[in-house]
Each structure stands twice: as structure tokens, then as C-alpha cells.
């Protein structure tokens, strides 16, 4: 994962130290683009993890052999994964709605 540190220089020019390289950021569009890339990657990583947890819950269901405790554990894992997916979908949708309202897009 790339860790970025941003420093304010002369109120206008920003310098970002990313993975050992210094990158000058001269306007807010570059900051917005960088943040969008980070969010895009985090979004992708989340969906990979969500699919992994759903598959894991499915294996727990299959391996439960009728044991109530294991079935309950699998159900809880599946419910929490689906709730997390719903929250991420809503957050992404709200972000898009706010962006469209602020930019005047239809």
C-alpha cells in the first residue's frame, strides 16, 4: 500500500513524498486526482476481501455438518459481510450524488 505524506509549502505548492519520490502538486485538481486513485484502489481491495469473506462463510456453512454453533458463525459472517458491502455501496452512491450536485452534472 502506498503511503503519502503531504506538506504545505508557500500556501500554493504542495510536495508529496510517495514511496521515496517527491512529487510537486501545484493545484487542487492534482490532489483530487490522487485521492480518487487511492479511493479507487481501496474500493477494489474491499470488494476482493468481501468476495473472500463470502466464500469463507460458504465453506463454513458446508463444513458445519449440522452443528448449530458453526452454522450461526457462518450466518453472522455472511450478514456482516453483506452489511459492509451495503455500506460501501451507499457511501459510493452518496459520494457520486454530492459530486453531481456540487458540479451541476445531471
HELIX and SHEET records of a PDB file:
HELIX    1   1 UNK A   28  UNK A   62  1                                  35    
HELIX    2   2 UNK A   68  UNK A  103  1                                  36    
SHEET    1   A 3 UNK A   4  UNK A   9  0                                        
SHEET    2   A 3 UNK A  13  UNK A  18 -1                                        
SHEET    3   A 3 UNK A  21  UNK A  25 -1                                        
END                                                                             
